[in-house]
Amino acid sequence: MTMHKRIVPLLALALCATFATSAQANFKVGISDQHGTMFDSPNFQSLNIKRIRYLVPYDWYKHSGQDAEVKGFLDRAEQDDADVLVHFTARRGCYNNGKYSKRKVCRAPSVAKYKYAFKRLRREYPFVKTIGVWNEGNHSSQPVYRNPKRAAQYFLAARRQCRSCKLVAADLLDTRNMTSWLATFKRFAKGKARIWGLHNYGDVNRRRSTGTQQLLRVAPGEVWLTETGGILQMRGQWRRSATRQARATKYMFQLASRFDSRKRGMKGRITRLYNYQYTGAPRSARFDAGLVNPSGSARKAYRQFKKSAARYAR
């Protein structure tokens, strides 16, 4: 065989290996949604997504309607053999029109009450082993907004209750107070946290990486994009645009793939991405980032998500 004939197949193999590497990312893809009907949607089923994020008010068990709602979703998720990230969040009805209620019932629960809720969730849904300690702690819609110390105490309590669980220690929105809130949280978490959550809507929809890089610089270990996605509409910020939402969805994957391995100056790397959300809202809604319409029909963002997830997910 001549030298030329030997080189050509070697080059072809090298190109194939390069393509395979670039098409395989080091982060896993999931969906965040609150509607159990999602599991029966043909469009959802064709995504072949098994990682789901679900928000649960910390006192869900006190309200029969919420208890039934949580049971319906989690029972259906277990039937689907889904890996569910259950994320605790504020009591319902405490945040309205941009203001958090000062009522006693809306205050951050004591550590003892949090421990009870955590143990109850584990007892009733033992298949759930991936748990977010508290949703979007640095946002004004949450009772720990001005109390990162209490959020850190929740994390340490959860860690003592379940050493085998994967815990998203702190979950943050990419706003101005993110790093200062996290600095206090870290001081009281005693270096035990290994997984951090980020909601980087600002970066994804403005096609930047500012907030994402800020967190990666100070959060050692894994960073999960626990809420992210292209926004279809948000009153006061983004007019309704299916095309813009699809572009943002594409960029969401590109951004995650840039930081799915450690970079110089970064303490963390992105290891999971949960698109929020699957089910779309009516046109009258203030916020809508759904991949499908309320009827279940696919939006442009759904088609982009399916294309990108097939390339990046593993």
C-alpha positions in Angstrom: 0.0 0.0 0.0 1.3 3.4 -0.9 1.9 6.2 1.7 -1.0 8.2 0.2 -3.4 5.2 0.5 -2.4 4.7 4.2 -2.8 8.4 5.1 -6.3 8.9 3.7 -8.1 6.3 5.9 -6.2 7.6 8.9 -7.4 11.1 8.3 -10.9 9.8 7.9 -10.7 8.0 11.2 -9.3 11.2 12.9 -12.2 13.3 11.5 -14.8 10.8 12.7 -13.2 10.8 16.2 -13.2 14.6 16.3 -16.8 14.8 15.3 -17.8 12.2 17.8 -16.0 14.1 20.6 -17.6 17.5 19.6 -21.0 15.9 19.4 -20.8 14.4 22.9 -21.0 16.9 25.8 -20.2 16.4 29.4 -23.6 17.5 30.8 -26.9 15.8 31.1 -30.2 17.2 29.9 -33.5 17.3 31.7 -36.9 19.1 31.7 -38.5 21.1 34.5 -42.3 21.2 34.6 -45.2 21.2 37.0 -47.8 19.3 34.9 -48.1 15.5 35.2 -49.9 15.3 31.9 -46.5 16.0 30.3 -45.5 12.3 30.7 -48.4 11.2 28.4 -47.6 13.8 25.6 -46.3 12.1 22.4 -44.0 15.1 21.9 -42.5 14.7 25.3 -42.1 10.9 24.9 -40.2 11.4 21.7 -37.6 13.5 23.5 -36.6 10.5 25.6 -35.9 12.6 28.6 -35.6 10.9 31.9 -34.3 13.7 34.2 -37.1 15.8 35.5 -37.2 18.8 37.9 -40.3 19.4 40.0 -41.0 22.2 42.5 -42.7 21.2 45.8 -43.9 23.7 48.5 -42.1 22.7 51.7 -45.5 22.4 53.5 -47.3 20.6 50.7 -48.6 17.8 53.0 -50.7 20.3 55.0 -53.0 21.0 52.0 -55.1 18.1 50.6 -55.1 19.6 47.1 -51.4 20.1 47.0 -50.7 16.7 48.5 -52.8 15.1 45.8 -51.1 17.1 43.1 -47.6 16.2 44.3 -48.6 12.5 44.6 -50.1 12.5 41.1 -46.9 13.9 39.6 -44.4 11.9 41.5 -46.3 8.6 41.1 -46.5 9.2 37.4 -42.8 10.1 37.3 -41.9 6.9 39.2 -44.0 4.9 36.7 -42.0 6.5 33.9 -38.8 5.5 35.8 -37.7 9.2 35.8 -34.8 10.6 37.8 -36.7 13.4 39.6 -35.0 16.4 41.1 -37.5 17.5 43.7 -36.9 21.1 44.7 -38.4 22.6 47.9 -39.8 26.1 47.5 -41.9 28.7 49.4 -45.4 28.2 50.7 -48.0 28.9 48.0 -49.8 32.2 48.1 -47.0 34.1 49.9 -45.7 36.0 46.9 -48.1 38.2 44.9 -47.6 41.1 42.6 -43.9 41.2 43.2 -44.2 41.3 47.0 -43.6 38.6 49.6 -46.1 38.5 52.4 -45.0 39.4 56.0 -47.6 37.0 57.4 -46.2 34.7 60.1 -47.2 31.6 58.0 -45.0 32.9 55.2 -41.8 33.2 57.2 -38.9 30.8 56.5 -39.6 27.5 58.3 -37.5 26.6 61.3 -34.7 24.0 60.7 -36.8 21.5 62.7 -39.8 22.1 60.4 -37.6 21.8 57.3 -36.1 18.5 58.6 -39.7 17.1 59.1 -40.6 18.1 55.5 -37.4 16.5 54.2 -37.9 13.3 56.1 -41.6 13.1 55.1 -40.7 13.5 51.4 -38.1 10.7 51.6 -40.5 8.4 53.5 -43.4 8.9 51.1 -41.3 8.9 47.9 -38.2 6.8 48.6 -37.3 6.7 44.8 -36.5 10.4 45.0 -32.9 10.7 45.8 -32.0 14.0 44.0 -33.2 16.9 46.0 -32.9 20.7 45.8 -32.6 22.1 49.3 -34.4 25.4 48.4 -35.4 26.9 45.1 -34.0 30.3 44.0 -32.9 31.4 47.4 -31.6 34.8 46.4 -34.9 36.0 44.9 -37.5 38.1 46.7 -40.2 35.4 46.1 -38.5 33.2 48.7 -38.4 33.6 52.5 -34.7 33.0 52.6 -34.0 35.9 50.3 -32.4 37.9 53.1 -31.4 34.9 55.1 -28.8 32.7 53.3 -27.6 31.5 56.7 -31.0 29.7 57.2 -30.7 28.2 53.7 -27.3 26.8 54.6 -28.8 25.4 57.8 -31.4 23.6 55.7 -28.6 22.2 53.5 -26.7 20.8 56.5 -29.9 19.3 57.9 -30.7 17.6 54.6 -27.2 16.3 54.3 -27.4 14.7 57.8 -30.7 13.1 56.9 -29.6 11.5 53.6 -25.9 11.1 52.9 -26.7 9.0 49.8 -28.8 11.8 48.2 -27.6 14.2 45.5 -28.3 17.6 47.0 -28.4 20.9 45.1 -27.1 22.9 48.1 -27.9 26.4 46.9 -30.1 27.4 44.0 -29.6 30.9 42.6 -31.0 33.4 40.0 -28.4 35.3 38.0 -29.2 38.7 39.6 -26.9 41.3 41.2 -27.1 39.8 44.7 -26.1 36.3 43.6 -22.5 36.3 44.6 -23.0 38.2 47.9 -25.9 35.9 48.9 -23.7 32.9 48.0 -20.7 34.1 50.0 -22.8 34.1 53.2 -24.3 30.7 52.3 -20.8 29.2 51.8 -19.6 30.5 55.1 -22.3 28.7 57.0 -22.3 25.6 54.8 -18.9 24.7 56.1 -17.4 23.6 52.8 -19.8 20.7 52.5 -21.6 21.8 49.3 -20.7 20.1 46.0 -23.7 20.8 43.7 -25.0 24.3 43.0 -28.1 25.4 41.0 -28.3 28.3 38.6 -31.2 30.0 36.8 -29.4 31.8 34.0 -32.3 33.1 32.0 -30.6 36.5 31.6 -27.6 35.0 29.9 -29.5 32.6 27.7 -32.0 35.1 26.4 -29.5 37.9 26.0 -26.9 35.6 24.5 -24.2 36.3 27.0 -22.3 34.4 29.7 -21.9 37.0 32.5 -23.9 35.4 35.3 -22.9 31.9 34.4 -19.2 32.7 34.6 -19.7 34.6 37.9 -21.1 31.5 39.6 -18.6 29.2 38.1 -15.8 31.3 39.5 -17.0 31.0 43.1 -19.0 27.7 43.2 -16.6 24.7 43.5 -17.8 21.4 42.1 -20.8 20.8 39.8 -23.2 23.5 38.6 -26.6 22.4 37.4 -28.6 24.8 35.3 -31.7 23.9 37.3 -33.9 26.4 35.4 -32.9 27.8 32.0 -34.5 28.2 28.6 -35.6 30.4 25.9 -38.5 32.7 26.9 -41.4 33.0 24.5 -42.8 36.1 26.3 -42.4 38.0 29.5 -44.4 41.1 30.1 -42.2 44.2 30.4 -39.1 42.5 29.0 -39.6 40.2 26.0 -42.4 40.5 23.5 -43.8 37.2 22.3 -41.5 35.7 19.7 -41.3 32.0 18.8 -38.2 32.7 16.6 -36.3 34.5 19.3 -37.2 31.7 21.8 -35.8 29.1 19.5 -32.6 31.0 19.0 -32.2 31.3 22.8 -32.8 27.6 23.1 -30.0 26.9 20.7 -27.7 29.2 22.5 -28.6 27.6 25.9 -26.9 24.4 24.7 -24.0 26.2 23.2 -23.4 28.1 26.5 -23.6 24.9 28.6 -21.1 23.1 26.3 -18.6 26.0 26.7 -18.4 25.3 30.4 -19.1 21.6 30.8 -15.4 21.1 31.7 -13.2 23.1 34.0 -11.8 26.3 32.5 -9.0 28.5 33.8 -10.2 30.8 36.6 -13.3 28.6 37.2 -14.0 26.5 40.3 -17.0 24.7 38.9 -18.3 23.2 35.7 -21.8 22.6 34.2 -22.9 19.0 34.5 -26.7 19.2 34.1 -29.2 21.4 32.3 -33.0 21.4 33.0 -35.0 23.4 30.5 -37.9 25.3 32.0 -40.4 24.5 31.0 -42.1 21.9 28.8 -45.8 23.0 29.1 -46.6 26.4 27.6 -49.0 29.0 29.1 -51.9 30.9 27.6 -51.2 34.1 25.7 -52.5 36.1 28.7 -49.8 34.8 30.9 -47.1 37.1 32.2 -44.3 34.5 31.7 -44.1 31.7 29.2 -41.1 29.6 28.3 -42.9 26.4 27.3 -41.5 24.2 24.5 -45.1 23.3 23.5 -48.4 25.1 23.4 -51.1 24.4 26.0 -52.7 22.2 23.4 -49.5 20.1 23.2 -48.5 21.2 19.7 -44.8 21.8 19.2 -43.3 25.3 19.1 -40.1 26.2 17.2 -38.2 26.0 20.5 -39.3 22.4 20.9 -37.9 21.5 17.6 -34.6 23.2 18.4 -34.5 21.6 21.8 -35.0 18.2 20.3 -32.3 18.7 17.8 -29.8 20.1 20.3 -30.6 17.6 23.0 -30.0 14.7 20.6 -26.5 16.0 20.0 -25.5 17.1 23.5 -27.3 14.7 25.9 -25.7 11.5 27.0 
